[in-house]
């Protein structure tokens, strides 16, 4: 009985691989491939919902003159299962996603909203911003202290003396008020 999964191919002794014809294919050739829908979408023509993961036979082609960091960008053409209108989308390696080009509208932009939330909650960026602001505040305080000198120290002493005097005055006002309150309660009692 023959083995079901053959791993070795039998080449006859007279086989010469150099005699095989070389097939040159076009760079921008169109291939028929089987692909799954990369995101939820709705057909613009008939309104049919196409869910992520639905399998399609599609055409794949290179997008001419578009590359990202030396990566090719591919365009895919699928047909709506209900009305057979064409839907086109292409790869977006910059965002690790796909961009819908024509024939349908995307239902939910999950990767983009997730990225916005990640940017808002990026802990490393928040910590870096806090350290920058605190360093700036420390530098500003150092500049102020170096500029203060003796003149400013005299002013701070005067301010302290004024605060002490105002506290003393408040204390005397409280004592005077207490004596007035005591006399008022004694008069009411008589």
C-alpha angles and dihedrals in degrees: 000000000000121000113258098219108042112202099176124056119214111231117190116238093246093056113122115187092197089068092061112108115249113235114211113197128198116259093229096044120153116235130195107227138164112245138172121230106262096209143006113279142165124224113244092211104051105006095241114160114231112197128211111270098030109139123237138175103236143175117241123201137166117255105235119233094004122109136148118211090336092308118129118239116221130204122212128201119200131171126235109250092224108039101015093231116151122257120193130196134160138207120267107198092173091067096025089241143090129264119220110224110175145349100036145039125235114244101207131013097209099159093051094049091046090052092051091051091047091051091050092048099038101137096196092055092048092052091048091051091049093051091049093051093046091049090051091050091050091050091050091050092049090052091049093048093048091050094046097072122154097323093060093046088057090052092051090051090052091049091051091050091050091051091050091049092049090049090052091049091051090051092052090047089053091050091050091048091050092053091049090049091050093051091048092053091048091052092049090051092056 
